[in-house]
Amino acid sequence: MRLVSVLSSLTLFLPKVFSQTPWPPYDPSPAFTIGYIQNATWNNQSDVLSGGTLTINNQEFIIPRNLLVNTPALTAVAWGELFANETINLPLWPEVAWEAQASVSLLFPFRDLVLIMRESQIFANYIGGQHIAGIVYIFQELGNTGQGFISAIDYEKGELRVGGDPNVADSGVRVVISDPVGRFGLVHGDWPVWTADTDAPSIIASTGFPVCVPRTDPASEDDPLCPKKNRPVDGSGKPVSGFTFGAPPVADGQPDPHLMVPLSVGDHIIYSGTLVKDPDSDERIIAAFAIDANLGIYTAPGTVPAYLIINDALQAGINGNPRGEIQQTRVEGYTTDETATIEIYAIDVDPCTGEESERIWGSVVPRAADRRGQWRFRSDSTRLPPYTREVKARITTGTITTPNGLVAGEFIAPYPPDGYIFPELLVFGDNQLPHEFDLLPFLAQGSGPWLGGIPGVPEATTGPIVGQLDPWPGVTKPAPIVCPTVDPLVPVADAGADFTVLGGAKVTLVGGIKNTNLNLSDVTFTWNQTAGQNVDLDTSGGINATFTAPTVTALTTLTFTLEASSAAGKSTDEVVINVNPAIADSITVSTVSWKSGGGSGTLTVRASTNSPVSQLFVSASTIARVAMNRIGDMQFESLISIRPAPASVTISSSLGASVTVPVSNADVLGPAPAGGRVSASASLSATASSEVEAETRTQTEAEVTFTGVSASSAAATSSV
């Protein structure tokens, strides 16, 4: 009785003790989870963009409306697309167990497998007692990545056997390419969400050259899109594992870089995929969404087509809370052209129309040493944000659409699961930093009409607008974008951005529409001048129009209107052309610096011009001429990842001015010494001169400084 009495007395104090401990200790806080899916719900089956819940490791996360999920090879899958009626449609789920503690160290043979796990990775915040997701990745347990030699190919099924005995036809892991459009071989479209990337190819040689599985047995019938001529053999008849294509055009019967390279028995591959049920049996097979074949395939230097890839070394250092450490932004990959200059872009998306536009980050040149064709773009620049859902890499020599339907010369990639690096806490013990989703426009503003996101499924002509995540998972909720209500079948005219030219220049007005779901052939375009000094406007080009800018003595403004019309309706857009008097163009170089680090180096060039219509470019012996990024009024910057640094760089303008500035000698800026970093810089101030001058003031092993560098064009003879 005494014990009971004591306990009863203690209970009088318990509410007071608990009330002194607020829960949670602070709100909001970040929530990052990798684990196994136990349950998922979809709120509204009539709304593909509606959210739901996702339960991982006994923890429920709210999936906001408008959240688009990343699967292994797809960038943006609507939450509703993952469901069949009320059940999340994950292969082999829920017929098999999905317990997190289960072991899957022995996955083969698949017909004996009794347990599959599906993983999810979530970036979320804990706000007001709820875990609300902002970024979600879903993929099957990593046991479905494997490697081995191709021991057999069933051409009738389009199936590889990997790691088997070549003398036993049905041995080894069964692997098919999950390809609903037949890009890389026969169509395998039973698993539409878990497919290979059929646009930015994920079925490749290690250099980025696309590979394929012949649709017919090459011994009896050649596949014109996957021809055996693209797999030369050595003297013993064995397919070679590495070669360089000749420069196009190629002679009949010779390897053609416009076509894919066929995989062959004996190739060593790394595959990643989804464990699925064979549609024709009860066996388990791998539906591969990615294959990396150990083949060294290259294209002739400076030729088109050339290919490239962005690999998993892709990260965005989110520049947010100053209490956190900001990580470096990286974009890395390989190219088949070891001499290529590659431009890196963020892809901005209009939140109302879905129209995409490129925003250049910088350039990169493949490394001169180590792995052939490897390139690394790395930057700490604060000018890179805002970060986007996808980034693009493009070779400056140009792109071309191949007979297989790929765009050679560019590659678009989403960020991988570990790609968004939010600020990391500087002082341990401080409150953890919530994920700042407001810094990511595709979450805070949206990404335009939802037309479907699965390869092989025709895009819709209309769809709901993907708007701001709701409920909002961040701390600071941006004001939602209010999109005008328009008929999606009515073409939205796009006359382009306003720009400035010089008097006497030939000007082209480039028209278009902002609707991505309409065919240009169904649209009629009409150009008219509505203000300013009259010009002779040539509209015979239909979608485009041309005129010669008048000769002027002061800034003159011309206004033009583009009308886009179809059977559904019409719209107009206006563009303003500023005409300046012809003036001499000059370049002032303010900074040329190179800093080693991270296995590469960054060349930073900053320059300005006195002409508002001039575009500046930078080039070097190892760098193709690339446009510099405009960072202010007649101010330009270029960030180029390159090692070793070039001996000099040339800054030129679209109006003819040019200046060459030394960077350093190759001995100083070659491979990094064992002792640590080296750097070189050029700090320059302009002088009013039409000739190039460079006076060396100081030179040490670590730094080279120049002063007095400028350049002028003799006359302005060209225009932007």
QUIKASUL-V260337 format. One record per residue. N is the residue number from 1. RES is the residue in three letters. BURIAL is b if it has 24 or more other ideal C-beta (glycine too) atoms within 12 Angstrom, else e. Layout:
n=N res=RES burial=BURIAL
n=N res=RES burial=BURIAL
This chain:
n=1 res=MET burial=e
n=2 res=ARG burial=e
n=3 res=LEU burial=e
n=4 res=VAL burial=e
n=5 res=SER burial=e
n=6 res=VAL burial=e
n=7 res=LEU burial=e
n=8 res=SER burial=e
n=9 res=SER burial=e
n=10 res=LEU burial=e
n=11 res=THR burial=e
n=12 res=LEU burial=e
n=13 res=PHE burial=e
n=14 res=LEU burial=e
n=15 res=PRO burial=e
n=16 res=LYS burial=e
n=17 res=VAL burial=e
n=18 res=PHE burial=e
n=19 res=SER burial=e
n=20 res=GLN burial=e
n=21 res=THR burial=e
n=22 res=PRO burial=e
n=23 res=TRP burial=e
n=24 res=PRO burial=e
n=25 res=PRO burial=e
n=26 res=TYR burial=e
n=27 res=ASP burial=e
n=28 res=PRO burial=b
n=29 res=SER burial=b
n=30 res=PRO burial=b
n=31 res=ALA burial=b
n=32 res=PHE burial=b
n=33 res=THR burial=b
n=34 res=ILE burial=b
n=35 res=GLY burial=b
n=36 res=TYR burial=b
n=37 res=ILE burial=b
n=38 res=GLN burial=b
n=39 res=ASN burial=b
n=40 res=ALA burial=b
n=41 res=THR burial=b
n=42 res=TRP burial=b
n=43 res=ASN burial=b
n=44 res=ASN burial=e
n=45 res=GLN burial=e
n=46 res=SER burial=e
n=47 res=ASP burial=e
n=48 res=VAL burial=b
n=49 res=LEU burial=b
n=50 res=SER burial=b
n=51 res=GLY burial=b
n=52 res=GLY burial=b
n=53 res=THR burial=b
n=54 res=LEU burial=b
n=55 res=THR burial=b
n=56 res=ILE burial=b
n=57 res=ASN burial=b
n=58 res=ASN burial=e
n=59 res=GLN burial=b
n=60 res=GLU burial=b
n=61 res=PHE burial=b
n=62 res=ILE burial=b
n=63 res=ILE burial=b
n=64 res=PRO burial=b
n=65 res=ARG burial=b
n=66 res=ASN burial=b
n=67 res=LEU burial=b
n=68 res=LEU burial=b
n=69 res=VAL burial=b
n=70 res=ASN burial=b
n=71 res=THR burial=b
n=72 res=PRO burial=b
n=73 res=ALA burial=b
n=74 res=LEU burial=b
n=75 res=THR burial=b
n=76 res=ALA burial=b
n=77 res=VAL burial=b
n=78 res=ALA burial=b
n=79 res=TRP burial=b
n=80 res=GLY burial=b
n=81 res=GLU burial=b
n=82 res=LEU burial=b
n=83 res=PHE burial=b
n=84 res=ALA burial=e
n=85 res=ASN burial=e
n=86 res=GLU burial=e
n=87 res=THR burial=e
n=88 res=ILE burial=b
n=89 res=ASN burial=b
n=90 res=LEU burial=b
n=91 res=PRO burial=b
n=92 res=LEU burial=b
n=93 res=TRP burial=b
n=94 res=PRO burial=e
n=95 res=GLU burial=e
n=96 res=VAL burial=b
n=97 res=ALA burial=e
n=98 res=TRP burial=b
n=99 res=GLU burial=e
n=100 res=ALA burial=b
n=101 res=GLN burial=e
n=102 res=ALA burial=e
n=103 res=SER burial=e
n=104 res=VAL burial=b
n=105 res=SER burial=e
n=106 res=LEU burial=e
n=107 res=LEU burial=b
n=108 res=PHE burial=b
n=109 res=PRO burial=e
n=110 res=PHE burial=b
n=111 res=ARG burial=e
n=112 res=ASP burial=e
n=113 res=LEU burial=b
n=114 res=VAL burial=e
n=115 res=LEU burial=b
n=116 res=ILE burial=b
n=117 res=MET burial=b
n=118 res=ARG burial=b
n=119 res=GLU burial=b
n=120 res=SER burial=b
n=121 res=GLN burial=b
n=122 res=ILE burial=b
n=123 res=PHE burial=b
n=124 res=ALA burial=b
n=125 res=ASN burial=b
n=126 res=TYR burial=b
n=127 res=ILE burial=b
n=128 res=GLY burial=e
n=129 res=GLY burial=e
n=130 res=GLN burial=b
n=131 res=HIS burial=b
n=132 res=ILE burial=b
n=133 res=ALA burial=b
n=134 res=GLY burial=b
n=135 res=ILE burial=b
n=136 res=VAL burial=b
n=137 res=TYR burial=b
n=138 res=ILE burial=b
n=139 res=PHE burial=b
n=140 res=GLN burial=b
n=141 res=GLU burial=b
n=142 res=LEU burial=e
n=143 res=GLY burial=b
n=144 res=ASN burial=b
n=145 res=THR burial=b
n=146 res=GLY burial=b
n=147 res=GLN burial=e
n=148 res=GLY burial=b
n=149 res=PHE burial=b
n=150 res=ILE burial=b
n=151 res=SER burial=b
n=152 res=ALA burial=b
n=153 res=ILE burial=b
n=154 res=ASP burial=b
n=155 res=TYR burial=b
n=156 res=GLU burial=e
n=157 res=LYS burial=b
n=158 res=GLY burial=b
n=159 res=GLU burial=b
n=160 res=LEU burial=b
n=161 res=ARG burial=b
n=162 res=VAL burial=b
n=163 res=GLY burial=b
n=164 res=GLY burial=b
n=165 res=ASP burial=e
n=166 res=PRO burial=e
n=167 res=ASN burial=e
n=168 res=VAL burial=e
n=169 res=ALA burial=e
n=170 res=ASP burial=e
n=171 res=SER burial=e
n=172 res=GLY burial=b
n=173 res=VAL burial=b
n=174 res=ARG burial=b
n=175 res=VAL burial=b
n=176 res=VAL burial=b
n=177 res=ILE burial=b
n=178 res=SER burial=b
n=179 res=ASP burial=b
n=180 res=PRO burial=b
n=181 res=VAL burial=b
n=182 res=GLY burial=b
n=183 res=ARG burial=b
n=184 res=PHE burial=b
n=185 res=GLY burial=b
n=186 res=LEU burial=b
n=187 res=VAL burial=b
n=188 res=HIS burial=b
n=189 res=GLY burial=b
n=190 res=ASP burial=e
n=191 res=TRP burial=b
n=192 res=PRO burial=b
n=193 res=VAL burial=b
n=194 res=TRP burial=b
n=195 res=THR burial=b
n=196 res=ALA burial=b
n=197 res=ASP burial=b
n=198 res=THR burial=b
n=199 res=ASP burial=b
n=200 res=ALA burial=b
n=201 res=PRO burial=b
n=202 res=SER burial=b
n=203 res=ILE burial=b
n=204 res=ILE burial=b
n=205 res=ALA burial=b
n=206 res=SER burial=b
n=207 res=THR burial=b
n=208 res=GLY burial=b
n=209 res=PHE burial=b
n=210 res=PRO burial=b
n=211 res=VAL burial=b
n=212 res=CYS burial=b
n=213 res=VAL burial=b
n=214 res=PRO burial=b
n=215 res=ARG burial=b
n=216 res=THR burial=b
n=217 res=ASP burial=e
n=218 res=PRO burial=b
n=219 res=ALA burial=e
n=220 res=SER burial=e
n=221 res=GLU burial=e
n=222 res=ASP burial=e
n=223 res=ASP burial=b
n=224 res=PRO burial=e
n=225 res=LEU burial=b
n=226 res=CYS burial=b
n=227 res=PRO burial=b
n=228 res=LYS burial=b
n=229 res=LYS burial=b
n=230 res=ASN burial=b
n=231 res=ARG burial=b
n=232 res=PRO burial=b
n=233 res=VAL burial=e
n=234 res=ASP burial=e
n=235 res=GLY burial=e
n=236 res=SER burial=e
n=237 res=GLY burial=e
n=238 res=LYS burial=e
n=239 res=PRO burial=b
n=240 res=VAL burial=e
n=241 res=SER burial=b
n=242 res=GLY burial=b
n=243 res=PHE burial=b
n=244 res=THR burial=b
n=245 res=PHE burial=b
n=246 res=GLY burial=e
n=247 res=ALA burial=e
n=248 res=PRO burial=e
n=249 res=PRO burial=e
n=250 res=VAL burial=e
n=251 res=ALA burial=e
n=252 res=ASP burial=e
n=253 res=GLY burial=e
n=254 res=GLN burial=e
n=255 res=PRO burial=b
n=256 res=ASP burial=b
n=257 res=PRO burial=b
n=258 res=HIS burial=b
n=259 res=LEU burial=b
n=260 res=MET burial=b
n=261 res=VAL burial=b
n=262 res=PRO burial=b
n=263 res=LEU burial=b
n=264 res=SER burial=b
n=265 res=VAL burial=b
n=266 res=GLY burial=b
n=267 res=ASP burial=b
n=268 res=HIS burial=b
n=269 res=ILE burial=b
n=270 res=ILE burial=b
n=271 res=TYR burial=b
n=272 res=SER burial=b
n=273 res=GLY burial=b
n=274 res=THR burial=b
n=275 res=LEU burial=b
n=276 res=VAL burial=b
n=277 res=LYS burial=b
n=278 res=ASP burial=b
n=279 res=PRO burial=e
n=280 res=ASP burial=e
n=281 res=SER burial=e
n=282 res=ASP burial=e
n=283 res=GLU burial=e
n=284 res=ARG burial=b
n=285 res=ILE burial=b
n=286 res=ILE burial=b
n=287 res=ALA burial=b
n=288 res=ALA burial=b
n=289 res=PHE burial=b
n=290 res=ALA burial=b
n=291 res=ILE burial=b
n=292 res=ASP burial=b
n=293 res=ALA burial=b
n=294 res=ASN burial=b
n=295 res=LEU burial=b
n=296 res=GLY burial=b
n=297 res=ILE burial=b
n=298 res=TYR burial=b
n=299 res=THR burial=b
n=300 res=ALA burial=b
n=301 res=PRO burial=b
n=302 res=GLY burial=e
n=303 res=THR burial=b
n=304 res=VAL burial=b
n=305 res=PRO burial=b
n=306 res=ALA burial=b
n=307 res=TYR burial=b
n=308 res=LEU burial=b
n=309 res=ILE burial=b
n=310 res=ILE burial=b
n=311 res=ASN burial=b
n=312 res=ASP burial=b
n=313 res=ALA burial=b
n=314 res=LEU burial=b
n=315 res=GLN burial=b
n=316 res=ALA burial=b
n=317 res=GLY burial=b
n=318 res=ILE burial=b
n=319 res=ASN burial=b
n=320 res=GLY burial=b
n=321 res=ASN burial=b
n=322 res=PRO burial=e
n=323 res=ARG burial=e
n=324 res=GLY burial=b
n=325 res=GLU burial=e
n=326 res=ILE burial=b
n=327 res=GLN burial=b
n=328 res=GLN burial=b
n=329 res=THR burial=b
n=330 res=ARG burial=b
n=331 res=VAL burial=b
n=332 res=GLU burial=b
n=333 res=GLY burial=b
n=334 res=TYR burial=b
n=335 res=THR burial=b
n=336 res=THR burial=b
n=337 res=ASP burial=b
n=338 res=GLU burial=b
n=339 res=THR burial=b
n=340 res=ALA burial=b
n=341 res=THR burial=b
n=342 res=ILE burial=b
n=343 res=GLU burial=b
n=344 res=ILE burial=b
n=345 res=TYR burial=b
n=346 res=ALA burial=b
n=347 res=ILE burial=b
n=348 res=ASP burial=b
n=349 res=VAL burial=b
n=350 res=ASP burial=b
n=351 res=PRO burial=b
n=352 res=CYS burial=b
n=353 res=THR burial=b
n=354 res=GLY burial=b
n=355 res=GLU burial=b
n=356 res=GLU burial=e
n=357 res=SER burial=e
n=358 res=GLU burial=e
n=359 res=ARG burial=b
n=360 res=ILE burial=b
n=361 res=TRP burial=b
n=362 res=GLY burial=b
n=363 res=SER burial=b
n=364 res=VAL burial=b
n=365 res=VAL burial=b
n=366 res=PRO burial=b
n=367 res=ARG burial=b
n=368 res=ALA burial=b
n=369 res=ALA burial=e
n=370 res=ASP burial=e
n=371 res=ARG burial=e
n=372 res=ARG burial=b
n=373 res=GLY burial=b
n=374 res=GLN burial=b
n=375 res=TRP burial=b
n=376 res=ARG burial=b
n=377 res=PHE burial=b
n=378 res=ARG burial=b
n=379 res=SER burial=b
n=380 res=ASP burial=e
n=381 res=SER burial=b
n=382 res=THR burial=e
n=383 res=ARG burial=b
n=384 res=LEU burial=b
n=385 res=PRO burial=b
n=386 res=PRO burial=b
n=387 res=TYR burial=b
n=388 res=THR burial=b
n=389 res=ARG burial=b
n=390 res=GLU burial=b
n=391 res=VAL burial=b
n=392 res=LYS burial=b
n=393 res=ALA burial=b
n=394 res=ARG burial=b
n=395 res=ILE burial=b
n=396 res=THR burial=b
n=397 res=THR burial=b
n=398 res=GLY burial=e
n=399 res=THR burial=e
n=400 res=ILE burial=b
n=401 res=THR burial=e
n=402 res=THR burial=b
n=403 res=PRO burial=e
n=404 res=ASN burial=b
n=405 res=GLY burial=e
n=406 res=LEU burial=b
n=407 res=VAL burial=b
n=408 res=ALA burial=b
n=409 res=GLY burial=b
n=410 res=GLU burial=b
n=411 res=PHE burial=b
n=412 res=ILE burial=b
n=413 res=ALA burial=b
n=414 res=PRO burial=b
n=415 res=TYR burial=b
n=416 res=PRO burial=b
n=417 res=PRO burial=b
n=418 res=ASP burial=e
n=419 res=GLY burial=b
n=420 res=TYR burial=b
n=421 res=ILE burial=b
n=422 res=PHE burial=b
n=423 res=PRO burial=b
n=424 res=GLU burial=e
n=425 res=LEU burial=e
n=426 res=LEU burial=e
n=427 res=VAL burial=e
n=428 res=PHE burial=e
n=429 res=GLY burial=e
n=430 res=ASP burial=e
n=431 res=ASN burial=e
n=432 res=GLN burial=b
n=433 res=LEU burial=b
n=434 res=PRO burial=b
n=435 res=HIS burial=b
n=436 res=GLU burial=b
n=437 res=PHE burial=b
n=438 res=ASP burial=b
n=439 res=LEU burial=b
n=440 res=LEU burial=b
n=441 res=PRO burial=b
n=442 res=PHE burial=b
n=443 res=LEU burial=b
n=444 res=ALA burial=b
n=445 res=GLN burial=b
n=446 res=GLY burial=b
n=447 res=SER burial=b
n=448 res=GLY burial=b
n=449 res=PRO burial=b
n=450 res=TRP burial=b
n=451 res=LEU burial=b
n=452 res=GLY burial=b
n=453 res=GLY burial=b
n=454 res=ILE burial=b
n=455 res=PRO burial=b
n=456 res=GLY burial=b
n=457 res=VAL burial=e
n=458 res=PRO burial=e
n=459 res=GLU burial=e
n=460 res=ALA burial=e
n=461 res=THR burial=e
n=462 res=THR burial=e
n=463 res=GLY burial=b
n=464 res=PRO burial=b
n=465 res=ILE burial=b
n=466 res=VAL burial=b
n=467 res=GLY burial=b
n=468 res=GLN burial=b
n=469 res=LEU burial=b
n=470 res=ASP burial=b
n=471 res=PRO burial=b
n=472 res=TRP burial=b
n=473 res=PRO burial=b
n=474 res=GLY burial=b
n=475 res=VAL burial=b
n=476 res=THR burial=e
n=477 res=LYS burial=e
n=478 res=PRO burial=e
n=479 res=ALA burial=e
n=480 res=PRO burial=e
n=481 res=ILE burial=b
n=482 res=VAL burial=e
n=483 res=CYS burial=b
n=484 res=PRO burial=e
n=485 res=THR burial=e
n=486 res=VAL burial=e
n=487 res=ASP burial=e
n=488 res=PRO burial=b
n=489 res=LEU burial=b
n=490 res=VAL burial=b
n=491 res=PRO burial=b
n=492 res=VAL burial=b
n=493 res=ALA burial=b
n=494 res=ASP burial=b
n=495 res=ALA burial=b
n=496 res=GLY burial=b
n=497 res=ALA burial=e
n=498 res=ASP burial=e
n=499 res=PHE burial=b
n=500 res=THR burial=b
n=501 res=VAL burial=b
n=502 res=LEU burial=b
n=503 res=GLY burial=b
n=504 res=GLY burial=b
n=505 res=ALA burial=b
n=506 res=LYS burial=e
n=507 res=VAL burial=b
n=508 res=THR burial=b
n=509 res=LEU burial=b
n=510 res=VAL burial=b
n=511 res=GLY burial=b
n=512 res=GLY burial=b
n=513 res=ILE burial=b
n=514 res=LYS burial=b
n=515 res=ASN burial=b
n=516 res=THR burial=b
n=517 res=ASN burial=b
n=518 res=LEU burial=b
n=519 res=ASN burial=e
n=520 res=LEU burial=e
n=521 res=SER burial=e
n=522 res=ASP burial=e
n=523 res=VAL burial=b
n=524 res=THR burial=b
n=525 res=PHE burial=b
n=526 res=THR burial=b
n=527 res=TRP burial=b
n=528 res=ASN burial=b
n=529 res=GLN burial=b
n=530 res=THR burial=e
n=531 res=ALA burial=e
n=532 res=GLY burial=b
n=533 res=GLN burial=e
n=534 res=ASN burial=e
n=535 res=VAL burial=b
n=536 res=ASP burial=e
n=537 res=LEU burial=b
n=538 res=ASP burial=e
n=539 res=THR burial=b
n=540 res=SER burial=e
n=541 res=GLY burial=e
n=542 res=GLY burial=e
n=543 res=ILE burial=b
n=544 res=ASN burial=b
n=545 res=ALA burial=b
n=546 res=THR burial=b
n=547 res=PHE burial=b
n=548 res=THR burial=b
n=549 res=ALA burial=b
n=550 res=PRO burial=b
n=551 res=THR burial=e
n=552 res=VAL burial=b
n=553 res=THR burial=e
n=554 res=ALA burial=e
n=555 res=LEU burial=e
n=556 res=THR burial=b
n=557 res=THR burial=b
n=558 res=LEU burial=b
n=559 res=THR burial=b
n=560 res=PHE burial=b
n=561 res=THR burial=b
n=562 res=LEU burial=b
n=563 res=GLU burial=b
n=564 res=ALA burial=b
n=565 res=SER burial=e
n=566 res=SER burial=b
n=567 res=ALA burial=e
n=568 res=ALA burial=e
n=569 res=GLY burial=e
n=570 res=LYS burial=b
n=571 res=SER burial=b
n=572 res=THR burial=b
n=573 res=ASP burial=b
n=574 res=GLU burial=b
n=575 res=VAL burial=b
n=576 res=VAL burial=b
n=577 res=ILE burial=b
n=578 res=ASN burial=b
n=579 res=VAL burial=b
n=580 res=ASN burial=b
n=581 res=PRO burial=b
n=582 res=ALA burial=b
n=583 res=ILE burial=b
n=584 res=ALA burial=b
n=585 res=ASP burial=b
n=586 res=SER burial=b
n=587 res=ILE burial=b
n=588 res=THR burial=b
n=589 res=VAL burial=b
n=590 res=SER burial=b
n=591 res=THR burial=b
n=592 res=VAL burial=b
n=593 res=SER burial=b
n=594 res=TRP burial=b
n=595 res=LYS burial=b
n=596 res=SER burial=b
n=597 res=GLY burial=e
n=598 res=GLY burial=b
n=599 res=GLY burial=b
n=600 res=SER burial=b
n=601 res=GLY burial=b
n=602 res=THR burial=b
n=603 res=LEU burial=b
n=604 res=THR burial=b
n=605 res=VAL burial=b
n=606 res=ARG burial=b
n=607 res=ALA burial=b
n=608 res=SER burial=b
n=609 res=THR burial=b
n=610 res=ASN burial=b
n=611 res=SER burial=b
n=612 res=PRO burial=b
n=613 res=VAL burial=b
n=614 res=SER burial=b
n=615 res=GLN burial=b
n=616 res=LEU burial=b
n=617 res=PHE burial=b
n=618 res=VAL burial=b
n=619 res=SER burial=b
n=620 res=ALA burial=b
n=621 res=SER burial=e
n=622 res=THR burial=b
n=623 res=ILE burial=b
n=624 res=ALA burial=b
n=625 res=ARG burial=b
n=626 res=VAL burial=b
n=627 res=ALA burial=b
n=628 res=MET burial=b
n=629 res=ASN burial=b
n=630 res=ARG burial=b
n=631 res=ILE burial=b
n=632 res=GLY burial=e
n=633 res=ASP burial=e
n=634 res=MET burial=b
n=635 res=GLN burial=b
n=636 res=PHE burial=b
n=637 res=GLU burial=b
n=638 res=SER burial=b
n=639 res=LEU burial=b
n=640 res=ILE burial=b
n=641 res=SER burial=b
n=642 res=ILE burial=b
n=643 res=ARG burial=b
n=644 res=PRO burial=b
n=645 res=ALA burial=b
n=646 res=PRO burial=b
n=647 res=ALA burial=b
n=648 res=SER burial=b
n=649 res=VAL burial=b
n=650 res=THR burial=b
n=651 res=ILE burial=b
n=652 res=SER burial=b
n=653 res=SER burial=b
n=654 res=SER burial=b
n=655 res=LEU burial=b
n=656 res=GLY burial=b
n=657 res=ALA burial=b
n=658 res=SER burial=b
n=659 res=VAL burial=b
n=660 res=THR burial=b
n=661 res=VAL burial=b
n=662 res=PRO burial=b
n=663 res=VAL burial=b
n=664 res=SER burial=b
n=665 res=ASN burial=e
n=666 res=ALA burial=e
n=667 res=ASP burial=e
n=668 res=VAL burial=b
n=669 res=LEU burial=b
n=670 res=GLY burial=e
n=671 res=PRO burial=e
n=672 res=ALA burial=e
n=673 res=PRO burial=e
n=674 res=ALA burial=e
n=675 res=GLY burial=e
n=676 res=GLY burial=e
n=677 res=ARG burial=e
n=678 res=VAL burial=b
n=679 res=SER burial=b
n=680 res=ALA burial=b
n=681 res=SER burial=b
n=682 res=ALA burial=b
n=683 res=SER burial=e
n=684 res=LEU burial=b
n=685 res=SER burial=e
n=686 res=ALA burial=b
n=687 res=THR burial=e
n=688 res=ALA burial=e
n=689 res=SER burial=e
n=690 res=SER burial=e
n=691 res=GLU burial=e
n=692 res=VAL burial=b
n=693 res=GLU burial=e
n=694 res=ALA burial=b
n=695 res=GLU burial=e
n=696 res=THR burial=e
n=697 res=ARG burial=e
n=698 res=THR burial=e
n=699 res=GLN burial=e
n=700 res=THR burial=e
n=701 res=GLU burial=e
n=702 res=ALA burial=e
n=703 res=GLU burial=b
n=704 res=VAL burial=b
n=705 res=THR burial=b
n=706 res=PHE burial=b
n=707 res=THR burial=e
n=708 res=GLY burial=b
n=709 res=VAL burial=b
n=710 res=SER burial=b
n=711 res=ALA burial=b
n=712 res=SER burial=b
n=713 res=SER burial=b
n=714 res=ALA burial=e
n=715 res=ALA burial=e
n=716 res=ALA burial=b
n=717 res=THR burial=e
n=718 res=SER burial=e
n=719 res=SER burial=b
n=720 res=VAL burial=b
